[in-house]
Amino acid sequence: MANVNNDVTVTLSQEDKELLIKAIKTCEQIAKNCNYNCDMFIDAGTVFAEIFDEYKNGELPTVIHLYE
């Protein structure tokens, strides 16, 4: 069987970088708060995945339930 490898290079504008850094920091803080305030053990990637899963039709709900 043949191997097929694909690479994609993404070039971010300074504005995009700043926005993504802010989003990553927000996800890290949400994870930290969850882990500190209850018995959850989640990371920023899990937080982002849950938020992304709730993103529908270009909108996010105000309240998002996070699960381990």
Secondary structure as UniProt FT lines:
FT   HELIX           14..37
FT   HELIX           44..54
FT   TURN            57..58
//
